Amino acid sequence: MSGQVLAHTWYMTQRQLMAILRQPVFLAMALIQPVIWLFLFGNLFRKVVELGGFGTTSYLDYLVPGIVVMSALGSSMWAGMGTLEEIERGTLNRFLTTPVSRNALMNANVVQNGIANTAQSVAILLLGWAAGAGYPGGAAGLLILVAASVLLGTVFGALSNAVGMIVRERESIIGINTFLLMPLTFLSTSFMAPSQMPGWMRDIAAFNPVNWAMVAGRSALGADPDWQLVGTRCGGLLLLAAAAVALSTRTFRSYQKSV
């Protein structure tokens, strides 16, 4: 990537970050839902670890990585709404008449999404630690969990941007997100250990990228990480992220030709 593209990408990223910071309600909501999951579900299901298979005696230790990943998923799936707003307001079209790098316009979405997911993940991890969660894997485990959540966010953020440029309707984006969010969340090990799930749910979870991020993060945070498992799941997420970004870029080029 050339220096000019990097400079343009950072400029556009800053612009998007400033837009988020100017919406305190959005920032508050981004943390309220994870807090509800953390403390409500953490207390409601705290005795479920007695069933076994969780790899820990504390349900909170098991739950926190799941909440980090779910939050990245939930926030990233709405990225297309921002793209759609840019289209409706004519902002994107105006940028297309300037010398700004076309790659920077799309790269900024990925970078901004990654920064936002990182900040959100760190906040959740701190809240979990304050509530009593333990992280035996230390700093390396925490970094891998955050990286896995960012990769997952990149996958669904890029796909959401692609959908936004294709359908160009808020109702369609809302409908698609509503349809996908619950199955992706509950057909994973978000709240329950694999050994306690029905066999058909375990089979589906094995192919669910949301579950890949959870498995990689939980293993890395454990006292005895399975690095092969971490590597394969993170590698799969990286490949999906690259494919999703390529698709998003392709749809952007198609949109550019249509205006």
Order of alpha helices (4+ residues) and beta strands (2+ residues): alpha-alpha-alpha-alpha-alpha-alpha-alpha-alpha-alpha-alpha-alpha
